[in-house]
Amino acid sequence: MSYCLNPNCHKPENPLTHKFCSSCGSKLLLRDRYRAISAIAQGGFGKTFLAVDEDKPSKSRCIIKQFYPQAQGTSNLQKAAKLFAQEAERLEQLGKHPQIPELLAYFTQDNQQYLVQELIEGEHLESLLAKNGAFTEIQIRDLLTQLLPVLDFIHAHQIIHRDIKPANIIRRSDGRLVLVDFGAAKLTKETTLMTTGTTIGSPEYVAPEQAMGRAVFASDIYSLGVTCIHLVTNVSPFELFEPSEEGWAWRQYLAQNPMSYDLARILDKMSATTTKKRYGSAKEVLQQLNPAGGTVRPGSPGTVTPQFPLPNGGGGIASYGLGPEALEGAWKCIYTFTGHADTVNSVAFSPDGQLLTSGSSDGSIKLWRLRDGVEVTTLGGRRWFYRLFNSVTAVALSSDGQTLASGINRNIKLWHLNEERELTTLRGHPGTVEALAFSPDGQMLASGGSDGTIKLWWVRDGQELRTLLAHHHPLTSLAFAPDGRILASHSASDNTIKLWRVRDGQLISGMTFFLGLVFAIAFTVDGQAIACGSQDETLKIWRLTDGEELGMLRGHPSWVSAIAISRNGTTIATGSRDKTIKIWQCD
């Protein structure tokens, strides 16, 4: 089918039998090349169509945007034509950016002005929000890290987008975010932005100054901040704004989707209602988000440059109830599980925080229900000779809660948790598998061996990705940072913690500031500190930037050999040589 582009007609026609619209006589092909096949959207300045490029052998698809201003006087049309040409030239420059649709053509036909742009295949964030629910902190950080450089790019070309919202951000299949809608509806900005009272954009995301027709570069920052607030709360911005307080009331919606203090503070400043309180540029936001330029730089022994800024005095963990210097007063042991017959070597929470799995030297893997402390099931450990030769040294749960990994001797066994059946066995460690950790997205599994090596595996096919010669002594624990970009490894023999960049396996830093013999580590939810279980029968929280001790928990009468922190940071599990597991919650 072909679509007539006459604004007063828009009739569908068969392109095989008609080159012109039978109703109005207009050509069905633009420039004898671009054929509109369906209408996508309509706004105050024109329409958008899905189209086919008939000149390409592949008949590739593209987007046609028809600029059709409401005012149709001769003077206005001439001015619009001039502005159209100027804007098209700018869009051509912007289109060379990999995260902005490419401009394919601009022209006038039958007294109508057109832009033809690259079609971006993917799903916009508004659709992903409706389908998958609220975005996590990791997803919001990824969104900002990807889109802030795009804003910086377009602002450097003296262009203000003025309509940033979830529906105008498309996620391609490769994960790349693309900012769209630079089309004809924006071509009037040279005149409208100088006229007080002209509003362009979607009302719930529009900055106050833009609503009065005075958009500035910071207006785009505001819209991006409100977009992030919408995505992380899954609540319309209309319902989040409090006129009486001249600001946003959104943090109350994060009970089931916690966010670190530093990121919440960044979103607050991005969405400030006055430009004086708002970030002035995209670069400024990016520097606050990633002070090390988006990656963690190598640090000297004993220190590490953090990925994200720390809030003053709290090490980034106070917002999760792990208050500095007051852990013992704020946290209470609500359960003690006593089902294992030997040392508890490893514990792991399910993604929803409802279940806990544990692995023990008695050869068993147990699953516990946290709401009442009931043991749900036991895998292995049923016969004495099984226990003797098959100590479960490590356990880990995937992000979807379906796959359980366990370390038994030199092998890693993957289990389907719900069906309680073994899926496969991963082999490759020359010594005992001592530690396991799933990446936050569940696609990768890290394993540490008694030979001091770390292996990274693809979960989907069990293939080994790489081996890191991590320590000269046996590993005791592994932990991924919440964003999945950093892996921490620990060896009790040399009492060091090392941080590794996951994407290329490079060592970032090694730290030796811990006192006593440490047996287990876990990142706090914001990634700013590490919890450690040690020989002195305590769990301690240490800040990564300077090694300062932020507090401790004491309750086991023997070594703390396992630690896990729930995803929302409200529950801690500790396992011990005393054969018990303790569950701690914040008052």
C-alpha positions as CSV (number, residue, x, y, z in Angstrom):
1,M,0.0,0.0,0.0
2,S,1.1,3.6,-0.6
3,Y,-0.1,6.6,1.4
4,C,-1.1,9.9,-0.1
5,L,0.8,12.7,1.7
6,N,-1.5,15.5,0.8
7,P,-2.6,16.9,4.2
8,N,-6.1,17.3,3.0
9,C,-6.3,13.8,1.6
10,H,-4.1,11.0,3.1
11,K,-5.9,8.2,1.2
12,P,-4.2,4.8,0.8
13,E,-3.6,3.6,-2.8
14,N,-2.2,0.6,-4.6
15,P,1.3,1.7,-5.8
16,L,1.3,-1.0,-8.6
17,T,-1.7,0.6,-10.3
18,H,-1.5,4.3,-9.2
19,K,1.5,6.7,-9.4
20,F,-0.8,9.5,-8.3
21,C,-3.6,9.7,-5.7
22,S,-6.9,9.0,-7.4
23,S,-8.6,11.4,-5.0
24,C,-6.4,14.5,-5.2
25,G,-3.9,13.8,-7.9
26,S,-0.8,14.1,-5.7
27,K,2.3,12.0,-6.4
28,L,2.5,8.8,-4.3
29,L,6.3,8.8,-4.4
30,L,8.3,11.6,-2.8
31,R,11.2,12.6,-5.2
32,D,10.2,9.4,-7.1
33,R,11.9,7.5,-4.4
34,Y,10.3,7.5,-0.9
35,R,6.9,5.8,-0.5
36,A,4.9,6.3,2.7
37,I,3.3,3.0,3.8
38,S,1.6,3.9,7.1
39,A,1.0,6.9,9.3
40,I,2.8,6.8,12.7
41,A,2.0,10.0,14.5
42,Q,0.4,13.4,14.2
43,G,1.2,16.6,16.0
44,G,0.5,20.3,15.8
45,F,3.2,20.8,13.1
46,G,2.6,17.8,10.8
47,K,2.6,14.0,10.5
48,T,5.1,11.2,10.6
49,F,5.0,8.2,8.3
50,L,6.8,4.9,8.0
51,A,8.2,4.7,4.5
52,V,10.2,2.6,2.0
53,D,13.2,3.7,0.0
54,E,12.4,2.4,-3.5
55,D,15.8,3.3,-4.8
56,K,17.5,0.7,-2.5
57,P,17.6,-2.9,-3.7
58,S,16.8,-3.9,-0.1
59,K,13.8,-1.6,-0.1
60,S,15.0,-0.4,3.3
61,R,12.5,1.4,5.6
62,C,12.8,4.9,6.7
63,I,10.8,7.7,8.3
64,I,9.1,10.6,6.5
65,K,8.3,13.7,8.6
66,Q,5.9,16.2,6.9
67,F,6.2,19.7,8.1
68,Y,2.8,21.4,7.9
69,P,2.5,24.5,10.0
70,Q,-0.9,25.7,11.0
71,A,-0.3,29.2,9.7
72,Q,-0.4,29.0,5.9
73,G,0.2,32.6,4.8
74,T,2.8,33.3,2.1
75,S,5.1,35.1,4.4
76,N,5.0,32.4,7.0
77,L,5.6,29.7,4.4
78,Q,8.7,31.5,3.1
79,K,10.1,31.9,6.6
80,A,9.3,28.3,7.4
81,A,11.1,27.2,4.2
82,K,14.2,29.2,5.2
83,L,14.2,27.8,8.7
84,F,13.6,24.3,7.4
85,A,16.7,24.5,5.2
86,Q,18.8,25.8,8.2
87,E,17.5,23.1,10.5
88,A,18.0,20.4,8.0
89,E,21.6,21.4,7.7
90,R,22.0,21.1,11.5
91,L,20.2,17.7,11.5
92,E,22.6,16.4,8.9
93,Q,25.5,17.2,11.3
94,L,23.7,15.6,14.2
95,G,22.8,12.6,12.2
96,K,26.5,11.6,12.0
97,H,26.3,10.8,15.7
98,P,25.7,7.0,16.3
99,Q,22.9,7.8,18.8
100,I,20.9,10.2,16.6
101,P,18.9,9.2,13.5
102,E,20.7,10.1,10.3
103,L,19.1,12.7,8.0
104,L,18.6,11.1,4.6
105,A,17.0,13.9,2.7
106,Y,15.1,17.2,2.9
107,F,13.1,18.9,0.2
108,T,9.9,20.5,-0.8
109,Q,7.3,18.8,-3.0
110,D,3.8,20.0,-3.9
111,N,4.4,23.0,-1.6
112,Q,4.9,20.7,1.3
113,Q,8.2,20.4,3.2
114,Y,9.7,17.0,4.2
115,L,12.4,15.4,6.2
116,V,13.4,11.8,5.5
117,Q,15.3,10.1,8.4
118,E,16.9,6.8,9.3
119,L,14.4,4.3,10.9
120,I,15.7,3.2,14.4
121,E,14.7,-0.4,15.0
122,G,14.1,-1.0,18.7
123,E,11.7,-0.3,21.6
124,H,11.2,3.0,23.2
125,L,11.5,3.3,27.0
126,E,7.8,4.1,27.5
127,S,7.0,0.7,26.1
128,L,9.7,-1.0,28.1
129,L,8.4,0.7,31.3
130,A,4.9,-0.6,30.6
131,K,6.2,-4.1,29.9
132,N,8.9,-4.6,32.5
133,G,8.0,-2.1,35.3
134,A,10.2,0.4,37.1
135,F,13.8,0.8,36.0
136,T,16.6,-0.1,38.5
137,E,19.4,2.2,39.6
138,I,21.8,0.3,37.3
139,Q,19.5,1.0,34.3
140,I,19.1,4.7,35.2
141,R,22.9,5.1,35.5
142,D,23.3,3.4,32.2
143,L,20.7,5.7,30.6
144,L,22.4,8.8,32.0
145,T,25.9,7.6,31.0
146,Q,24.7,7.0,27.4
147,L,22.5,10.0,26.9
148,L,24.4,12.9,28.7
149,P,27.2,12.8,26.0
150,V,24.5,13.0,23.3
151,L,23.0,16.1,25.0
152,D,26.5,17.6,25.2
153,F,26.9,16.9,21.5
154,I,23.7,18.5,20.4
155,H,24.1,21.5,22.7
156,A,27.6,22.1,21.2
157,H,25.8,22.5,17.9
158,Q,23.5,25.1,19.5
159,I,20.4,22.9,19.3
160,I,18.0,22.3,22.1
161,H,16.0,19.1,21.8
162,R,13.0,20.3,23.9
163,D,11.0,17.0,23.9
164,I,13.1,14.5,25.9
165,K,10.8,11.8,27.3
166,P,10.7,8.0,27.5
167,A,8.8,7.8,24.1
168,N,11.7,9.6,22.4
169,I,14.4,7.3,23.7
170,I,14.8,4.0,21.8
171,R,16.8,1.0,23.0
172,R,18.2,-1.0,20.1
173,S,18.7,-4.7,20.3
174,D,22.4,-4.2,21.1
175,G,21.5,-2.0,24.2
176,R,22.5,1.3,22.6
177,L,20.1,4.1,23.4
178,V,19.1,6.5,20.6
179,L,17.6,9.9,21.1
180,V,14.9,10.5,18.4
181,D,12.4,13.2,17.3
182,F,14.6,16.0,16.0
183,G,12.0,16.4,13.3
184,A,9.9,19.1,11.8
185,A,8.0,20.0,15.0
186,K,11.3,21.6,16.2
187,L,11.9,23.7,13.1
188,T,10.2,26.7,14.5
189,K,12.5,27.3,17.4
190,E,14.2,30.4,16.0
191,T,10.9,32.2,16.2
192,T,9.0,30.5,18.9
193,L,11.7,30.4,21.5
194,M,11.9,34.2,21.4
195,T,8.2,34.5,22.0
196,T,7.0,34.4,25.6
197,G,4.2,31.9,26.1
198,T,4.9,29.5,23.3
199,T,5.1,25.9,24.6
200,I,6.9,23.1,22.7
201,G,7.3,19.6,24.2
202,S,5.3,17.2,26.3
203,P,3.8,19.0,29.3
204,E,4.8,16.6,32.0
205,Y,8.5,16.7,31.1
206,V,8.8,20.4,30.1
207,A,10.9,22.7,32.2
208,P,9.2,25.8,33.7
209,E,11.2,28.3,31.6
210,Q,10.5,26.2,28.5
211,A,6.7,26.3,29.2
212,M,7.1,30.1,29.1
213,G,8.8,29.9,25.7
214,R,12.3,30.5,27.0
215,A,14.0,27.2,26.6
216,V,17.7,26.9,27.4
217,F,20.2,24.0,27.3
218,A,19.4,23.3,31.0
219,S,15.8,22.7,29.9
220,D,16.9,19.4,28.2
221,I,18.7,18.4,31.5
222,Y,15.4,19.0,33.4
223,S,13.5,16.8,30.9
224,L,16.0,14.0,31.2
225,G,15.9,14.2,35.0
226,V,12.1,14.0,35.0
227,T,12.3,11.1,32.5
228,C,14.6,9.2,34.9
229,I,12.2,9.9,37.9
230,H,9.3,8.6,35.9
231,L,11.2,5.5,34.9
232,V,12.5,4.6,38.4
233,T,9.1,5.2,40.1
234,N,6.7,4.1,37.2
235,V,4.5,7.0,38.3
236,S,3.4,9.8,36.0
237,P,5.3,13.1,36.6
238,F,1.9,14.8,36.9
239,E,1.3,12.8,40.1
240,L,4.8,13.4,41.5
241,F,5.1,17.2,41.3
242,E,4.0,19.0,44.4
243,P,3.2,22.7,43.6
244,S,2.9,23.6,47.3
245,E,6.5,22.5,47.8
246,E,7.7,23.8,44.4
247,G,9.3,20.5,43.7
248,W,9.1,16.7,43.3
249,A,7.9,14.1,45.8
250,W,9.2,10.9,44.3
251,R,11.4,9.0,46.8
252,Q,8.4,7.6,48.7
253,Y,7.8,5.4,45.6
254,L,11.2,3.7,46.0
255,A,10.4,1.3,48.8
256,Q,10.6,-1.8,46.5
257,N,13.2,-0.2,44.2
258,P,15.9,1.5,46.4
259,M,18.3,4.1,45.0
260,S,21.6,5.3,46.4
261,Y,21.7,8.8,48.0
262,D,24.2,10.2,45.5
263,L,22.1,9.3,42.4
264,A,18.9,10.6,44.0
265,R,20.7,13.8,44.7
266,I,21.8,14.1,41.1
267,L,18.2,13.5,39.8
268,D,16.9,16.2,42.3
269,K,19.4,18.7,40.9
270,M,18.7,17.8,37.3
271,S,14.9,18.3,37.8
272,A,15.2,21.5,39.9
273,T,12.4,23.9,39.0
274,T,14.8,26.9,38.7
275,T,17.8,27.1,36.4
276,K,19.9,28.5,39.2
277,K,19.6,25.3,41.2
278,R,19.9,23.1,38.1
279,Y,23.0,21.7,36.4
280,G,24.2,24.1,33.7
281,S,25.5,21.5,31.3
282,A,25.4,17.8,30.5
283,K,29.1,17.6,31.2
284,E,28.6,18.9,34.7
285,V,26.0,16.1,35.3
286,L,28.3,13.5,33.9
287,Q,31.2,14.6,36.1
288,Q,29.0,14.2,39.2
289,L,27.7,10.8,38.0
290,N,31.1,9.4,37.1
291,P,33.9,11.6,38.6
292,A,36.5,9.3,37.1
293,G,35.2,9.9,33.6
294,G,32.9,6.9,33.5
295,T,35.5,4.3,34.4
296,V,37.4,3.4,37.5
297,R,41.0,4.4,37.3
298,P,43.9,2.4,38.7
299,G,44.7,3.5,42.3
300,S,47.6,3.0,44.5
301,P,47.7,0.1,46.9
302,G,45.3,0.6,49.8
303,T,43.0,3.0,47.9
304,V,40.6,2.9,45.0
305,T,39.0,5.7,43.0
306,P,35.2,5.1,43.3
307,Q,32.9,4.9,40.3
308,F,30.3,7.2,41.9
309,P,30.6,10.0,44.4
310,L,30.1,9.4,48.0
311,P,27.6,11.4,50.1
312,N,29.2,13.3,52.9
313,G,29.9,11.2,56.0
314,G,27.8,8.1,55.1
315,G,29.9,6.1,52.7
316,G,26.9,5.7,50.5
317,I,25.3,3.1,52.8
318,A,23.3,5.1,55.3
319,S,20.3,5.2,53.0
320,Y,20.1,1.4,53.2
321,G,20.1,1.2,56.9
322,L,23.8,0.3,57.2
323,G,24.5,3.5,59.2
324,P,28.1,4.3,60.0
325,E,29.4,3.4,63.5
326,A,25.9,2.2,64.6
327,L,25.4,-1.2,63.0
328,E,24.9,-3.1,66.2
329,G,22.4,-0.6,67.5
330,A,20.4,-0.4,64.2
331,W,20.4,-4.0,63.2
332,K,18.8,-7.0,65.0
333,C,19.1,-10.7,64.5
334,I,15.6,-11.9,63.8
335,Y,16.4,-15.6,63.0
336,T,19.1,-18.2,63.6
337,F,19.0,-21.2,61.2
338,T,20.4,-24.4,62.7
339,G,20.0,-27.0,60.0
340,H,23.6,-27.6,58.8
341,A,25.9,-30.2,60.4
342,D,29.2,-28.3,59.6
343,T,30.6,-24.9,58.6
344,V,28.4,-22.7,56.5
345,N,30.7,-21.7,53.6
346,S,28.4,-19.6,51.5
347,V,24.9,-17.9,51.5
348,A,22.9,-16.1,48.8
349,F,19.6,-14.3,48.6
350,S,17.0,-14.8,45.9
351,P,16.3,-11.7,43.8
352,D,13.0,-11.0,45.6
353,G,14.6,-11.4,49.0
354,Q,12.1,-14.1,50.0
355,L,14.5,-17.0,50.0
356,L,18.0,-17.7,51.2
357,T,20.3,-20.6,49.9
358,S,23.3,-21.9,51.8
359,G,26.1,-24.3,51.2
360,S,28.0,-26.2,53.9
361,S,31.0,-28.4,54.4
362,D,28.4,-31.1,55.3
363,G,27.8,-31.5,51.6
364,S,24.3,-30.0,51.5
365,I,22.7,-27.0,49.9
366,K,19.7,-25.7,51.8
367,L,16.9,-23.4,50.8
368,W,15.3,-21.3,53.6
369,R,12.1,-19.2,53.6
370,L,12.9,-15.9,55.3
371,R,9.5,-14.8,56.4
372,D,9.3,-17.6,59.0
373,G,12.7,-19.3,58.9
374,V,11.4,-22.6,57.6
375,E,13.8,-24.9,55.7
376,V,12.2,-25.4,52.3
377,T,14.4,-28.1,50.8
378,T,17.8,-29.7,50.9
379,L,20.0,-30.8,48.0
380,G,22.7,-33.4,48.6
381,G,24.3,-34.2,51.9
382,R,22.1,-37.3,52.6
383,R,24.8,-39.9,53.1
384,W,28.0,-39.6,55.2
385,F,30.4,-40.5,52.3
386,Y,28.8,-37.8,50.2
387,R,29.4,-35.3,52.9
388,L,33.0,-36.4,53.4
389,F,34.1,-36.0,49.8
390,N,31.7,-33.3,48.5
391,S,31.9,-30.2,50.7
392,V,29.8,-27.4,49.2
393,T,32.3,-24.6,49.2
394,A,30.2,-21.9,47.5
395,V,26.7,-21.1,46.3
396,A,25.3,-18.3,44.1
397,L,21.8,-17.5,42.7
398,S,21.1,-15.9,39.3
399,S,19.3,-12.6,39.0
400,D,16.1,-14.4,37.8
401,G,16.2,-16.7,40.8
402,Q,16.0,-19.8,38.6
403,T,19.6,-21.0,38.4
404,L,21.6,-22.1,41.4
405,A,25.4,-22.5,41.1
406,S,27.3,-24.6,43.6
407,G,31.0,-25.4,44.0
408,I,31.8,-29.0,44.8
409,N,35.4,-30.1,44.6
410,R,36.9,-28.9,41.3
411,N,33.5,-28.6,39.6
412,I,30.7,-26.1,39.4
413,K,27.2,-27.6,39.2
414,L,24.3,-25.5,37.9
415,W,20.8,-26.4,39.2
416,H,17.3,-25.5,38.2
417,L,16.1,-24.3,41.5
418,N,12.4,-24.7,41.2
419,E,12.6,-28.2,39.7
420,E,15.5,-29.2,42.0
421,R,17.4,-30.8,39.2
422,E,21.0,-30.5,37.9
423,L,21.4,-28.7,34.6
424,T,25.1,-29.0,33.8
425,T,28.6,-29.2,35.3
426,L,31.3,-26.7,34.5
427,R,34.9,-28.0,34.7
428,G,38.2,-26.2,34.4
429,H,39.6,-25.4,37.8
430,P,42.7,-27.4,38.6
431,G,41.9,-27.0,42.3
432,T,38.9,-26.7,44.5
433,V,36.2,-24.2,43.6
434,E,36.2,-21.9,46.6
435,A,33.9,-19.0,45.6
436,L,31.1,-18.2,43.1
437,A,29.2,-15.0,42.1
438,F,26.6,-14.3,39.4
439,S,26.8,-10.9,37.6
440,P,23.8,-8.7,38.3
441,D,22.3,-9.4,34.9
442,G,22.7,-13.2,35.4
443,Q,24.6,-13.7,32.1
444,M,28.0,-14.3,33.6
445,L,29.3,-16.5,36.5
446,A,32.6,-15.9,38.2
447,S,34.4,-18.7,40.0
448,G,37.5,-18.6,42.2
449,G,39.8,-21.6,42.9
450,S,42.2,-22.8,45.5
451,D,45.0,-22.2,42.9
452,G,44.3,-18.4,43.1
453,T,42.6,-18.1,39.7
454,I,39.3,-16.5,38.7
455,K,37.3,-17.9,35.8
456,L,34.5,-16.0,34.0
457,W,31.8,-18.2,32.4
458,W,28.9,-17.5,30.0
459,V,25.9,-19.0,31.8
460,R,23.9,-19.5,28.6
461,D,26.3,-22.1,27.1
462,G,28.8,-22.8,29.9
463,Q,31.7,-21.5,27.8
464,E,34.7,-20.1,29.7
465,L,35.2,-16.4,28.8
466,R,38.6,-15.8,30.4
467,T,40.9,-16.8,33.3
468,L,42.4,-14.2,35.7
469,L,45.6,-15.0,37.6
470,A,44.2,-13.2,40.6
471,H,46.1,-14.2,43.7
472,H,49.1,-16.3,44.6
473,H,46.9,-18.0,47.3
474,P,43.5,-19.7,47.4
475,L,40.5,-17.5,47.0
476,T,37.9,-17.3,49.7
477,S,35.3,-15.0,48.3
478,L,34.0,-13.2,45.1
479,A,31.5,-10.4,44.7
480,F,30.2,-8.3,41.8
481,A,29.6,-4.6,42.3
482,P,25.9,-3.7,41.8
483,D,26.4,-2.3,38.3
484,G,28.3,-5.5,37.2
485,R,31.3,-3.6,36.0
486,I,33.7,-4.5,38.9
487,L,34.5,-7.9,40.4
488,A,36.1,-8.1,43.9
489,S,38.2,-11.1,44.9
490,H,39.6,-11.9,48.3
491,S,42.2,-14.3,49.5
492,A,42.5,-15.0,53.2
493,S,46.1,-16.3,52.9
494,D,47.5,-12.9,51.8
495,N,44.6,-11.0,53.3
496,T,44.1,-8.8,50.3
497,I,41.0,-7.7,48.3
498,K,41.5,-7.0,44.6
499,L,39.1,-5.1,42.3
500,W,38.9,-6.2,38.6
501,R,37.4,-4.5,35.6
502,V,35.0,-7.1,34.2
503,R,34.9,-6.1,30.6
504,D,38.7,-6.8,30.0
505,G,39.9,-8.5,33.2
506,Q,42.3,-5.7,34.1
507,L,43.3,-5.2,37.8
508,I,42.1,-1.9,39.2
509,S,43.4,-2.0,42.7
510,G,44.5,-4.1,45.5
511,M,43.7,-3.3,49.2
512,T,45.3,-4.6,52.4
513,F,43.7,-2.3,55.0
514,F,41.7,-5.1,56.7
515,L,42.6,-6.2,60.2
516,G,42.2,-9.8,61.2
517,L,41.6,-12.8,59.0
518,V,38.7,-12.2,56.5
519,F,36.8,-15.2,55.0
520,A,33.9,-13.6,53.1
521,I,33.1,-10.3,51.3
522,A,30.0,-8.6,49.9
523,F,29.4,-5.3,48.3
524,T,26.8,-2.9,49.9
525,V,23.9,-2.1,47.6
526,D,25.4,1.2,46.4
527,G,28.8,-0.3,45.6
528,Q,30.6,2.2,47.9
529,A,31.6,-0.2,50.7
530,I,32.4,-3.8,51.3
531,A,31.1,-6.0,54.2
532,C,33.6,-8.5,55.5
533,G,33.2,-11.6,57.7
534,S,36.3,-12.5,59.7
535,Q,38.0,-14.7,62.3
536,D,37.2,-12.2,65.1
537,E,33.5,-13.4,64.9
538,T,32.3,-10.1,63.4
539,L,30.9,-8.6,60.2
540,K,32.5,-5.2,59.5
541,I,31.7,-2.6,56.9
542,W,34.7,-0.8,55.3
543,R,34.5,2.2,52.9
544,L,36.4,1.6,49.7
545,T,37.8,5.1,49.2
546,D,39.9,5.1,52.4
547,G,39.4,1.9,54.2
548,E,37.6,3.5,57.1
549,E,35.6,1.1,59.3
550,L,32.0,2.2,59.3
551,G,30.6,-0.3,61.8
552,M,30.2,-3.9,62.8
553,L,27.8,-6.7,63.7
554,R,28.6,-9.3,66.4
555,G,26.6,-12.4,67.1
556,H,28.3,-15.6,66.1
557,P,30.5,-17.5,68.7
558,S,32.9,-18.5,65.9
559,W,34.4,-17.3,62.6
560,V,32.0,-15.5,60.1
561,S,32.6,-17.5,57.0
562,A,29.7,-16.3,54.7
563,I,27.9,-13.0,54.0
564,A,25.1,-11.9,51.7
565,I,23.2,-8.6,51.5
566,S,19.7,-8.5,50.0
567,R,19.1,-6.4,46.8
568,N,17.2,-3.7,48.7
569,G,19.8,-3.6,51.4
570,T,17.4,-4.2,54.3
571,T,18.5,-7.8,55.2
572,I,21.9,-9.3,55.9
573,A,22.7,-13.0,56.2
574,T,25.8,-14.3,57.9
575,G,27.1,-17.9,58.0
576,S,29.6,-19.2,60.5
577,R,31.9,-22.1,61.5
578,D,29.4,-22.5,64.4
579,K,27.1,-24.2,61.7
580,T,24.5,-21.6,62.0
581,I,23.1,-18.8,59.8
582,K,21.9,-15.5,61.2
583,I,19.4,-13.2,59.5
584,W,19.8,-9.5,60.4
585,Q,17.3,-6.7,59.7
586,C,17.4,-3.0,60.3
587,D,15.0,-1.6,62.9
